[in-house]
Amino acid sequence: MKFSAIFSIIVGVGMIGHWMTSYLSKQIIELKTEPIRILFHIAAEMVTALCLILGGIGLLLKLP
């Protein structure tokens, strides 16, 4: 269980880090060509990342 929790947290943080790095280095071209579609995509990835982090923390704390 501990491995799953740590892996989940690492993946969640990595997803956020990936999008932040791409945004700050202006590598998300779709923001100009298809802004609505990419914003929904990024929002879905942020929700997924948040759930991974919270789920990993919950596993580490052995919450139901």
mmCIF file of the N, C-alpha and C atoms, coordinates in Angstrom:
data_MODEL
# 
_entry.id   MODEL 
# 
loop_
_atom_site.group_PDB 
_atom_site.id 
_atom_site.type_symbol 
_atom_site.label_atom_id 
_atom_site.label_alt_id 
_atom_site.label_comp_id 
_atom_site.label_asym_id 
_atom_site.label_entity_id 
_atom_site.label_seq_id 
_atom_site.pdbx_PDB_ins_code 
_atom_site.Cartn_x 
_atom_site.Cartn_y 
_atom_site.Cartn_z 
_atom_site.occupancy 
_atom_site.B_iso_or_equiv 
_atom_site.pdbx_formal_charge 
_atom_site.auth_seq_id 
_atom_site.auth_comp_id 
_atom_site.auth_asym_id 
_atom_site.auth_atom_id 
_atom_site.pdbx_PDB_model_num 
ATOM 1   N N  . MET A 1 1  ? 0.816   -1.204 0.000   1.00 0.00 ? 1  MET A N  1 
ATOM 2   C CA . MET A 1 1  ? 0.000   0.000  0.000   1.00 0.00 ? 1  MET A CA 1 
ATOM 3   C C  . MET A 1 1  ? 0.856   1.264  0.000   1.00 0.00 ? 1  MET A C  1 
ATOM 4   N N  . LYS A 1 2  ? 1.969   1.213  0.722   1.00 0.00 ? 2  LYS A N  1 
ATOM 5   C CA . LYS A 1 2  ? 2.806   2.393  0.830   1.00 0.00 ? 2  LYS A CA 1 
ATOM 6   C C  . LYS A 1 2  ? 3.383   2.784  -0.535  1.00 0.00 ? 2  LYS A C  1 
ATOM 7   N N  . PHE A 1 3  ? 3.800   1.781  -1.322  1.00 0.00 ? 3  PHE A N  1 
ATOM 8   C CA . PHE A 1 3  ? 4.332   2.069  -2.653  1.00 0.00 ? 3  PHE A CA 1 
ATOM 9   C C  . PHE A 1 3  ? 3.277   2.730  -3.521  1.00 0.00 ? 3  PHE A C  1 
ATOM 10  N N  . SER A 1 4  ? 2.049   2.222  -3.481  1.00 0.00 ? 4  SER A N  1 
ATOM 11  C CA . SER A 1 4  ? 0.960   2.793  -4.274  1.00 0.00 ? 4  SER A CA 1 
ATOM 12  C C  . SER A 1 4  ? 0.687   4.238  -3.883  1.00 0.00 ? 4  SER A C  1 
ATOM 13  N N  . ALA A 1 5  ? 0.724   4.514  -2.607  1.00 0.00 ? 5  ALA A N  1 
ATOM 14  C CA . ALA A 1 5  ? 0.464   5.870  -2.124  1.00 0.00 ? 5  ALA A CA 1 
ATOM 15  C C  . ALA A 1 5  ? 1.551   6.829  -2.591  1.00 0.00 ? 5  ALA A C  1 
ATOM 16  N N  . ILE A 1 6  ? 2.790   6.428  -2.440  1.00 0.00 ? 6  ILE A N  1 
ATOM 17  C CA . ILE A 1 6  ? 3.898   7.297  -2.839  1.00 0.00 ? 6  ILE A CA 1 
ATOM 18  C C  . ILE A 1 6  ? 3.907   7.492  -4.350  1.00 0.00 ? 6  ILE A C  1 
ATOM 19  N N  . PHE A 1 7  ? 3.675   6.423  -5.090  1.00 0.00 ? 7  PHE A N  1 
ATOM 20  C CA . PHE A 1 7  ? 3.624   6.515  -6.548  1.00 0.00 ? 7  PHE A CA 1 
ATOM 21  C C  . PHE A 1 7  ? 2.511   7.458  -6.989  1.00 0.00 ? 7  PHE A C  1 
ATOM 22  N N  . SER A 1 8  ? 1.362   7.356  -6.353  1.00 0.00 ? 8  SER A N  1 
ATOM 23  C CA . SER A 1 8  ? 0.221   8.215  -6.676  1.00 0.00 ? 8  SER A CA 1 
ATOM 24  C C  . SER A 1 8  ? 0.559   9.690  -6.445  1.00 0.00 ? 8  SER A C  1 
ATOM 25  N N  . ILE A 1 9  ? 1.194   9.987  -5.340  1.00 0.00 ? 9  ILE A N  1 
ATOM 26  C CA . ILE A 1 9  ? 1.573   11.371 -5.033  1.00 0.00 ? 9  ILE A CA 1 
ATOM 27  C C  . ILE A 1 9  ? 2.603   11.877 -6.036  1.00 0.00 ? 9  ILE A C  1 
ATOM 28  N N  . ILE A 1 10 ? 3.582   11.050 -6.373  1.00 0.00 ? 10 ILE A N  1 
ATOM 29  C CA . ILE A 1 10 ? 4.615   11.457 -7.323  1.00 0.00 ? 10 ILE A CA 1 
ATOM 30  C C  . ILE A 1 10 ? 4.018   11.736 -8.696  1.00 0.00 ? 10 ILE A C  1 
ATOM 31  N N  . VAL A 1 11 ? 3.110   10.885 -9.148  1.00 0.00 ? 11 VAL A N  1 
ATOM 32  C CA . VAL A 1 11 ? 2.480   11.096 -10.450 1.00 0.00 ? 11 VAL A CA 1 
ATOM 33  C C  . VAL A 1 11 ? 1.639   12.376 -10.442 1.00 0.00 ? 11 VAL A C  1 
ATOM 34  N N  . GLY A 1 12 ? 0.888   12.606 -9.370  1.00 0.00 ? 12 GLY A N  1 
ATOM 35  C CA . GLY A 1 12 ? 0.078   13.820 -9.275  1.00 0.00 ? 12 GLY A CA 1 
ATOM 36  C C  . GLY A 1 12 ? 0.922   15.085 -9.301  1.00 0.00 ? 12 GLY A C  1 
ATOM 37  N N  . VAL A 1 13 ? 1.995   15.090 -8.530  1.00 0.00 ? 13 VAL A N  1 
ATOM 38  C CA . VAL A 1 13 ? 2.890   16.249 -8.516  1.00 0.00 ? 13 VAL A CA 1 
ATOM 39  C C  . VAL A 1 13 ? 3.571   16.407 -9.880  1.00 0.00 ? 13 VAL A C  1 
ATOM 40  N N  . GLY A 1 14 ? 3.928   15.292 -10.490 1.00 0.00 ? 14 GLY A N  1 
ATOM 41  C CA . GLY A 1 14 ? 4.547   15.335 -11.813 1.00 0.00 ? 14 GLY A CA 1 
ATOM 42  C C  . GLY A 1 14 ? 3.629   15.910 -12.878 1.00 0.00 ? 14 GLY A C  1 
ATOM 43  N N  . MET A 1 15 ? 2.348   15.569 -12.806 1.00 0.00 ? 15 MET A N  1 
ATOM 44  C CA . MET A 1 15 ? 1.388   16.117 -13.769 1.00 0.00 ? 15 MET A CA 1 
ATOM 45  C C  . MET A 1 15 ? 1.283   17.633 -13.633 1.00 0.00 ? 15 MET A C  1 
ATOM 46  N N  . ILE A 1 16 ? 1.184   18.102 -12.400 1.00 0.00 ? 16 ILE A N  1 
ATOM 47  C CA . ILE A 1 16 ? 1.112   19.548 -12.173 1.00 0.00 ? 16 ILE A CA 1 
ATOM 48  C C  . ILE A 1 16 ? 2.401   20.215 -12.637 1.00 0.00 ? 16 ILE A C  1 
ATOM 49  N N  . GLY A 1 17 ? 3.531   19.601 -12.310 1.00 0.00 ? 17 GLY A N  1 
ATOM 50  C CA . GLY A 1 17 ? 4.808   20.145 -12.712 1.00 0.00 ? 17 GLY A CA 1 
ATOM 51  C C  . GLY A 1 17 ? 4.978   20.214 -14.223 1.00 0.00 ? 17 GLY A C  1 
ATOM 52  N N  . HIS A 1 18 ? 4.505   19.191 -14.907 1.00 0.00 ? 18 HIS A N  1 
ATOM 53  C CA . HIS A 1 18 ? 4.588   19.165 -16.369 1.00 0.00 ? 18 HIS A CA 1 
ATOM 54  C C  . HIS A 1 18 ? 3.825   20.325 -16.988 1.00 0.00 ? 18 HIS A C  1 
ATOM 55  N N  . TRP A 1 19 ? 2.591   20.527 -16.556 1.00 0.00 ? 19 TRP A N  1 
ATOM 56  C CA . TRP A 1 19 ? 1.777   21.594 -17.137 1.00 0.00 ? 19 TRP A CA 1 
ATOM 57  C C  . TRP A 1 19 ? 2.297   22.970 -16.746 1.00 0.00 ? 19 TRP A C  1 
ATOM 58  N N  . MET A 1 20 ? 2.781   23.120 -15.519 1.00 0.00 ? 20 MET A N  1 
ATOM 59  C CA . MET A 1 20 ? 3.332   24.411 -15.109 1.00 0.00 ? 20 MET A CA 1 
ATOM 60  C C  . MET A 1 20 ? 4.590   24.751 -15.915 1.00 0.00 ? 20 MET A C  1 
ATOM 61  N N  . THR A 1 21 ? 5.449   23.761 -16.110 1.00 0.00 ? 21 THR A N  1 
ATOM 62  C CA . THR A 1 21 ? 6.664   23.982 -16.897 1.00 0.00 ? 21 THR A CA 1 
ATOM 63  C C  . THR A 1 21 ? 6.318   24.326 -18.341 1.00 0.00 ? 21 THR A C  1 
ATOM 64  N N  . SER A 1 22 ? 5.386   23.587 -18.913 1.00 0.00 ? 22 SER A N  1 
ATOM 65  C CA . SER A 1 22 ? 4.981   23.858 -20.299 1.00 0.00 ? 22 SER A CA 1 
ATOM 66  C C  . SER A 1 22 ? 4.363   25.243 -20.436 1.00 0.00 ? 22 SER A C  1 
ATOM 67  N N  . TYR A 1 23 ? 3.552   25.630 -19.462 1.00 0.00 ? 23 TYR A N  1 
ATOM 68  C CA . TYR A 1 23 ? 2.912   26.944 -19.517 1.00 0.00 ? 23 TYR A CA 1 
ATOM 69  C C  . TYR A 1 23 ? 3.933   28.072 -19.356 1.00 0.00 ? 23 TYR A C  1 
ATOM 70  N N  . LEU A 1 24 ? 4.806   27.937 -18.377 1.00 0.00 ? 24 LEU A N  1 
ATOM 71  C CA . LEU A 1 24 ? 5.782   28.994 -18.112 1.00 0.00 ? 24 LEU A CA 1 
ATOM 72  C C  . LEU A 1 24 ? 6.794   29.151 -19.249 1.00 0.00 ? 24 LEU A C  1 
ATOM 73  N N  . SER A 1 25 ? 7.061   28.062 -19.974 1.00 0.00 ? 25 SER A N  1 
ATOM 74  C CA . SER A 1 25 ? 7.991   28.161 -21.103 1.00 0.00 ? 25 SER A CA 1 
ATOM 75  C C  . SER A 1 25 ? 7.268   28.409 -22.423 1.00 0.00 ? 25 SER A C  1 
ATOM 76  N N  . LYS A 1 26 ? 5.960   28.683 -22.324 1.00 0.00 ? 26 LYS A N  1 
ATOM 77  C CA . LYS A 1 26 ? 5.116   29.035 -23.482 1.00 0.00 ? 26 LYS A CA 1 
ATOM 78  C C  . LYS A 1 26 ? 5.147   27.975 -24.576 1.00 0.00 ? 26 LYS A C  1 
ATOM 79  N N  . GLN A 1 27 ? 5.047   26.714 -24.183 1.00 0.00 ? 27 GLN A N  1 
ATOM 80  C CA . GLN A 1 27 ? 5.069   25.607 -25.125 1.00 0.00 ? 27 GLN A CA 1 
ATOM 81  C C  . GLN A 1 27 ? 3.689   25.034 -25.403 1.00 0.00 ? 27 GLN A C  1 
ATOM 82  N N  . ILE A 1 28 ? 2.644   25.647 -24.879 1.00 0.00 ? 28 ILE A N  1 
ATOM 83  C CA . ILE A 1 28 ? 1.284   25.155 -25.125 1.00 0.00 ? 28 ILE A CA 1 
ATOM 84  C C  . ILE A 1 28 ? 0.699   26.002 -26.250 1.00 0.00 ? 28 ILE A C  1 
ATOM 85  N N  . ILE A 1 29 ? 0.960   25.583 -27.469 1.00 0.00 ? 29 ILE A N  1 
ATOM 86  C CA . ILE A 1 29 ? 0.533   26.337 -28.652 1.00 0.00 ? 29 ILE A CA 1 
ATOM 87  C C  . ILE A 1 29 ? -0.990  26.379 -28.759 1.00 0.00 ? 29 ILE A C  1 
ATOM 88  N N  . GLU A 1 30 ? -1.640  25.345 -28.264 1.00 0.00 ? 30 GLU A N  1 
ATOM 89  C CA . GLU A 1 30 ? -3.093  25.263 -28.352 1.00 0.00 ? 30 GLU A CA 1 
ATOM 90  C C  . GLU A 1 30 ? -3.811  26.388 -27.616 1.00 0.00 ? 30 GLU A C  1 
ATOM 91  N N  . LEU A 1 31 ? -3.114  27.074 -26.715 1.00 0.00 ? 31 LEU A N  1 
ATOM 92  C CA . LEU A 1 31 ? -3.745  28.201 -26.027 1.00 0.00 ? 31 LEU A CA 1 
ATOM 93  C C  . LEU A 1 31 ? -4.145  29.294 -27.009 1.00 0.00 ? 31 LEU A C  1 
ATOM 94  N N  . LYS A 1 32 ? -3.468  29.357 -28.156 1.00 0.00 ? 32 LYS A N  1 
ATOM 95  C CA . LYS A 1 32 ? -3.818  30.340 -29.179 1.00 0.00 ? 32 LYS A CA 1 
ATOM 96  C C  . LYS A 1 32 ? -4.720  29.753 -30.255 1.00 0.00 ? 32 LYS A C  1 
ATOM 97  N N  . THR A 1 33 ? -4.536  28.485 -30.589 1.00 0.00 ? 33 THR A N  1 
ATOM 98  C CA . THR A 1 33 ? -5.307  27.885 -31.681 1.00 0.00 ? 33 THR A CA 1 
ATOM 99  C C  . THR A 1 33 ? -6.635  27.298 -31.222 1.00 0.00 ? 33 THR A C  1 
ATOM 100 N N  . GLU A 1 34 ? -6.644  26.625 -30.069 1.00 0.00 ? 34 GLU A N  1 
ATOM 101 C CA . GLU A 1 34 ? -7.857  25.997 -29.531 1.00 0.00 ? 34 GLU A CA 1 
ATOM 102 C C  . GLU A 1 34 ? -7.928  26.222 -28.018 1.00 0.00 ? 34 GLU A C  1 
ATOM 103 N N  . PRO A 1 35 ? -8.148  27.454 -27.599 1.00 0.00 ? 35 PRO A N  1 
ATOM 104 C CA . PRO A 1 35 ? -8.041  27.758 -26.162 1.00 0.00 ? 35 PRO A CA 1 
ATOM 105 C C  . PRO A 1 35 ? -9.060  27.036 -25.281 1.00 0.00 ? 35 PRO A C  1 
ATOM 106 N N  . ILE A 1 36 ? -10.288 26.915 -25.728 1.00 0.00 ? 36 ILE A N  1 
ATOM 107 C CA . ILE A 1 36 ? -11.310 26.290 -24.878 1.00 0.00 ? 36 ILE A CA 1 
ATOM 108 C C  . ILE A 1 36 ? -11.017 24.814 -24.684 1.00 0.00 ? 36 ILE A C  1 
ATOM 109 N N  . ARG A 1 37 ? -10.677 24.134 -25.766 1.00 0.00 ? 37 ARG A N  1 
ATOM 110 C CA . ARG A 1 37 ? -10.405 22.701 -25.679 1.00 0.00 ? 37 ARG A CA 1 
ATOM 111 C C  . ARG A 1 37 ? -9.221  22.415 -24.760 1.00 0.00 ? 37 ARG A C  1 
ATOM 112 N N  . ILE A 1 38 ? -8.128  23.160 -24.904 1.00 0.00 ? 38 ILE A N  1 
ATOM 113 C CA . ILE A 1 38 ? -6.946  22.893 -24.085 1.00 0.00 ? 38 ILE A CA 1 
ATOM 114 C C  . ILE A 1 38 ? -7.172  23.296 -22.625 1.00 0.00 ? 38 ILE A C  1 
ATOM 115 N N  . LEU A 1 39 ? -7.963  24.335 -22.389 1.00 0.00 ? 39 LEU A N  1 
ATOM 116 C CA . LEU A 1 39 ? -8.246  24.717 -21.000 1.00 0.00 ? 39 LEU A CA 1 
ATOM 117 C C  . LEU A 1 39 ? -9.067  23.647 -20.288 1.00 0.00 ? 39 LEU A C  1 
ATOM 118 N N  . PHE A 1 40 ? -10.036 23.057 -20.999 1.00 0.00 ? 40 PHE A N  1 
ATOM 119 C CA . PHE A 1 40 ? -10.790 21.947 -20.403 1.00 0.00 ? 40 PHE A CA 1 
ATOM 120 C C  . PHE A 1 40 ? -9.878  20.742 -20.167 1.00 0.00 ? 40 PHE A C  1 
ATOM 121 N N  . HIS A 1 41 ? -8.977  20.488 -21.105 1.00 0.00 ? 41 HIS A N  1 
ATOM 122 C CA . HIS A 1 41 ? -8.045  19.380 -20.961 1.00 0.00 ? 41 HIS A CA 1 
ATOM 123 C C  . HIS A 1 41 ? -7.131  19.590 -19.746 1.00 0.00 ? 41 HIS A C  1 
ATOM 124 N N  . ILE A 1 42 ? -6.588  20.793 -19.630 1.00 0.00 ? 42 ILE A N  1 
ATOM 125 C CA . ILE A 1 42 ? -5.702  21.092 -18.502 1.00 0.00 ? 42 ILE A CA 1 
ATOM 126 C C  . ILE A 1 42 ? -6.470  21.041 -17.181 1.00 0.00 ? 42 ILE A C  1 
ATOM 127 N N  . ALA A 1 43 ? -7.704  21.535 -17.181 1.00 0.00 ? 43 ALA A N  1 
ATOM 128 C CA . ALA A 1 43 ? -8.522  21.482 -15.961 1.00 0.00 ? 43 ALA A CA 1 
ATOM 129 C C  . ALA A 1 43 ? -8.775  20.031 -15.546 1.00 0.00 ? 43 ALA A C  1 
ATOM 130 N N  . ALA A 1 44 ? -9.067  19.165 -16.517 1.00 0.00 ? 44 ALA A N  1 
ATOM 131 C CA . ALA A 1 44 ? -9.291  17.752 -16.206 1.00 0.00 ? 44 ALA A CA 1 
ATOM 132 C C  . ALA A 1 44 ? -8.024  17.105 -15.656 1.00 0.00 ? 44 ALA A C  1 
ATOM 133 N N  . GLU A 1 45 ? -6.876  17.471 -16.210 1.00 0.00 ? 45 GLU A N  1 
ATOM 134 C CA . GLU A 1 45 ? -5.618  16.919 -15.711 1.00 0.00 ? 45 GLU A CA 1 
ATOM 135 C C  . GLU A 1 45 ? -5.305  17.424 -14.305 1.00 0.00 ? 45 GLU A C  1 
ATOM 136 N N  . MET A 1 46 ? -5.652  18.681 -14.012 1.00 0.00 ? 46 MET A N  1 
ATOM 137 C CA . MET A 1 46 ? -5.415  19.220 -12.669 1.00 0.00 ? 46 MET A CA 1 
ATOM 138 C C  . MET A 1 46 ? -6.308  18.519 -11.648 1.00 0.00 ? 46 MET A C  1 
ATOM 139 N N  . VAL A 1 47 ? -7.560  18.255 -12.015 1.00 0.00 ? 47 VAL A N  1 
ATOM 140 C CA . VAL A 1 47 ? -8.463  17.529 -11.108 1.00 0.00 ? 47 VAL A CA 1 
ATOM 141 C C  . VAL A 1 47 ? -7.934  16.119 -10.871 1.00 0.00 ? 47 VAL A C  1 
ATOM 142 N N  . THR A 1 48 ? -7.461  15.468 -11.940 1.00 0.00 ? 48 THR A N  1 
ATOM 143 C CA . THR A 1 48 ? -6.883  14.129 -11.809 1.00 0.00 ? 48 THR A CA 1 
ATOM 144 C C  . THR A 1 48 ? -5.664  14.155 -10.894 1.00 0.00 ? 48 THR A C  1 
ATOM 145 N N  . ALA A 1 49 ? -4.789  15.142 -11.104 1.00 0.00 ? 49 ALA A N  1 
ATOM 146 C CA . ALA A 1 49 ? -3.582  15.251 -10.278 1.00 0.00 ? 49 ALA A CA 1 
ATOM 147 C C  . ALA A 1 49 ? -3.951  15.477 -8.814  1.00 0.00 ? 49 ALA A C  1 
ATOM 148 N N  . LEU A 1 50 ? -4.913  16.339 -8.568  1.00 0.00 ? 50 LEU A N  1 
ATOM 149 C CA . LEU A 1 50 ? -5.347  16.605 -7.194  1.00 0.00 ? 50 LEU A CA 1 
ATOM 150 C C  . LEU A 1 50 ? -5.909  15.336 -6.548  1.00 0.00 ? 50 LEU A C  1 
ATOM 151 N N  . CYS A 1 51 ? -6.703  14.585 -7.290  1.00 0.00 ? 51 CYS A N  1 
ATOM 152 C CA . CYS A 1 51 ? -7.255  13.332 -6.758  1.00 0.00 ? 51 CYS A CA 1 
ATOM 153 C C  . CYS A 1 51 ? -6.154  12.318 -6.469  1.00 0.00 ? 51 CYS A C  1 
ATOM 154 N N  . LEU A 1 52 ? -5.139  12.256 -7.341  1.00 0.00 ? 52 LEU A N  1 
ATOM 155 C CA . LEU A 1 52 ? -4.017  11.351 -7.095  1.00 0.00 ? 52 LEU A CA 1 
ATOM 156 C C  . LEU A 1 52 ? -3.271  11.730 -5.816  1.00 0.00 ? 52 LEU A C  1 
ATOM 157 N N  . ILE A 1 53 ? -3.030  13.015 -5.641  1.00 0.00 ? 53 ILE A N  1 
ATOM 158 C CA . ILE A 1 53 ? -2.305  13.476 -4.448  1.00 0.00 ? 53 ILE A CA 1 
ATOM 159 C C  . ILE A 1 53 ? -3.125  13.213 -3.189  1.00 0.00 ? 53 ILE A C  1 
ATOM 160 N N  . LEU A 1 54 ? -4.385  13.589 -3.218  1.00 0.00 ? 54 LEU A N  1 
ATOM 161 C CA . LEU A 1 54 ? -5.238  13.376 -2.044  1.00 0.00 ? 54 LEU A CA 1 
ATOM 162 C C  . LEU A 1 54 ? -5.441  11.885 -1.759  1.00 0.00 ? 54 LEU A C  1 
ATOM 163 N N  . GLY A 1 55 ? -5.589  11.088 -2.801  1.00 0.00 ? 55 GLY A N  1 
ATOM 164 C CA . GLY A 1 55 ? -5.732  9.651  -2.607  1.00 0.00 ? 55 GLY A CA 1 
ATOM 165 C C  . GLY A 1 55 ? -4.474  9.035  -2.017  1.00 0.00 ? 55 GLY A C  1 
ATOM 166 N N  . GLY A 1 56 ? -3.315  9.483  -2.496  1.00 0.00 ? 56 GLY A N  1 
ATOM 167 C CA . GLY A 1 56 ? -2.061  8.990  -1.939  1.00 0.00 ? 56 GLY A CA 1 
ATOM 168 C C  . GLY A 1 56 ? -1.887  9.361  -0.484  1.00 0.00 ? 56 GLY A C  1 
ATOM 169 N N  . ILE A 1 57 ? -2.242  10.587 -0.153  1.00 0.00 ? 57 ILE A N  1 
ATOM 170 C CA . ILE A 1 57 ? -2.160  11.025 1.243   1.00 0.00 ? 57 ILE A CA 1 
ATOM 171 C C  . ILE A 1 57 ? -3.136  10.224 2.100   1.00 0.00 ? 57 ILE A C  1 
ATOM 172 N N  . GLY A 1 58 ? -4.323  10.010 1.571   1.00 0.00 ? 58 GLY A N  1 
ATOM 173 C CA . GLY A 1 58 ? -5.307  9.209  2.301   1.00 0.00 ? 58 GLY A CA 1 
ATOM 174 C C  . GLY A 1 58 ? -4.813  7.781  2.555   1.00 0.00 ? 58 GLY A C  1 
ATOM 175 N N  . LEU A 1 59 ? -4.136  7.199  1.550   1.00 0.00 ? 59 LEU A N  1 
ATOM 176 C CA . LEU A 1 59 ? -3.591  5.859  1.752   1.00 0.00 ? 59 LEU A CA 1 
ATOM 177 C C  . LEU A 1 59 ? -2.498  5.864  2.818   1.00 0.00 ? 59 LEU A C  1 
ATOM 178 N N  . LEU A 1 60 ? -1.641  6.866  2.783   1.00 0.00 ? 60 LEU A N  1 
ATOM 179 C CA . LEU A 1 60 ? -0.577  6.929  3.789   1.00 0.00 ? 60 LEU A CA 1 
ATOM 180 C C  . LEU A 1 60 ? -1.123  7.094  5.195   1.00 0.00 ? 60 LEU A C  1 
ATOM 181 N N  . LEU A 1 61 ? -2.211  7.864  5.305   1.00 0.00 ? 61 LEU A N  1 
ATOM 182 C CA . LEU A 1 61 ? -2.816  8.083  6.630   1.00 0.00 ? 61 LEU A CA 1 
ATOM 183 C C  . LEU A 1 61 ? -3.815  7.003  6.999   1.00 0.00 ? 61 LEU A C  1 
ATOM 184 N N  . LYS A 1 62 ? -4.016  6.043  6.101   1.00 0.00 ? 62 LYS A N  1 
ATOM 185 C CA . LYS A 1 62 ? -4.956  4.923  6.293   1.00 0.00 ? 62 LYS A CA 1 
ATOM 186 C C  . LYS A 1 62 ? -6.372  5.407  6.579   1.00 0.00 ? 62 LYS A C  1 
ATOM 187 N N  . LEU A 1 63 ? -6.788  6.414  5.815   1.00 0.00 ? 63 LEU A N  1 
ATOM 188 C CA . LEU A 1 63 ? -8.158  6.904  5.946   1.00 0.00 ? 63 LEU A CA 1 
ATOM 189 C C  . LEU A 1 63 ? -9.083  6.043  5.098   1.00 0.00 ? 63 LEU A C  1 
ATOM 190 N N  . PRO A 1 64 ? -10.343 5.881  5.513   1.00 0.00 ? 64 PRO A N  1 
ATOM 191 C CA . PRO A 1 64 ? -11.268 5.045  4.738   1.00 0.00 ? 64 PRO A CA 1 
ATOM 192 C C  . PRO A 1 64 ? -11.656 5.708  3.418   1.00 0.00 ? 64 PRO A C  1 
# 
